């Protein structure tokens, strides 16, 4: 009887959800700054996002770092699932984007209307930078295959993982740069000339996965669903991405 009376006198309390830890790729950073607060309000709890390069995501997940959700290229999420660092079957394709070309704000915009026009622009450029992410890996192989890597070896530079290459162009350290469109759109002081020509464009799908050590798999699923929702699409499109 005593325990029953005590139970009636003490109201049931719902404990607040702990903050989520998210490790994610840079292309989503600008859109998430706008969308993150909406997700947190809907979930009723905070979320802390770390924005890093793909190589760092791979390294940290394979080392067993605890996180609630991870977002990277679809290929990386598949790799991490195969290695047991991300839960099997947890991949959700969130956004996709193509690569683009940018120059310093106010600088003449080169003709990139075709692949041949782009190659001519590169041959006349004094310095060129591209990323170490999926688009950069693709471009390195493309430049090697068509002979540009050897021809422009003293003017081509691949940046370390996690670098917004547009920042180098904005500071005048390079004349032209390549990276995912959403990463270029995050940088002030540059102008996006446009996407890569269609015949050499690369589209990267960015996917969410639930780390093996996730303490909040339901929160991770809710995050991925939110980023795919109609409510999120205006911000997703504004920053150069779209739903897969």
Secondary structure, DSSP 4 states (H G I P E B T S, - for coil): -HHHHHHHHS---PPPPPPEEEEEEGGGHHHHHHHHHHHHHHHTS-EEEEEE-HHHHHHHHHTT---SEEEEEHHHHHHHHHTTSB-TT--EEEEEEEEEEEEETTSPPPP-SSHHHHHHHHHH-S-EEE-SSHHHHHHHHHHHHTTHHHHTTTTEEEPPTT--HHHHHHTTS-SEEEEEHHHHTT-TTEEEEEEPPGGG--EEEEEEE-BTT-S-HHHHHHHHHHHHSHHHHHHHHHTT-B--
